[in-house]
Amino acid sequence: MTHPGVKLITVAGPPSSGKTSVIIQTLRHLAAPEKTVGVIKFDCLTGDDHLRYEKAGIPVKNGIAGGICPDHFFIANIEQGLQWGRTAGFDFLISESAGLCNRCSPHIRGVFSVCVIDHLSGVDTPRKIGPMLRNADVVVLTKGDIVSQAEREVFAFRVRQANAKAVLLPVNGLTGQGSLLLAQALEDAAEISSLNGMRLRFTMPGALCSYCLGETRIGPDCQIGNIKTMDFS
């Protein structure tokens, strides 16, 4: 029987920021006899995070983008993923992005969004990250136990400069500290039955040049399509 609607949450962040650990810790609070959860894990080239979900007893589907931009791969598959979640009868469905570049845009209008970034990336990182941080509803700060209190405060300040509206939540992916507050925040996610006709919160990175289509030769004669050049004069 198809579930009428699923609370869909998009989770994104740079590589190795702790997304999977945070999700597993958080779903332990959400999963209960009367609630079911599932995960769609998007990856670039390879990954074994789906094995961690399976070990934790969480139903998961794993997709590999390969030579395709992970953002484009995500948006081409997320509607089918949502329908998988509805058919499975999940109450919560988490879409975990691959470790993305800072220009990626994996959040959808009307869909609860989370960005995970870690303190070890440096205090200047928040201002270098684009839509996946600036358009998130919740920003999860990880690995804060490794840095000083002063660094945590500066990092949080920089995050607020980039996204003043988001809720900031420090979460320890190893111990689970802070994950209960994140689980409570996810309870506010809207139930979604279809993504058809909905829009991304921001445009994706520009694509479709000769190199997108498999060109490997270097030179202006080999560059067609969406090309951007620098001025070295």
Order of alpha helices (4+ residues) and beta strands (2+ residues): beta-alpha-beta-alpha-beta-alpha-beta-beta-alpha-beta-alpha-beta-alpha-beta
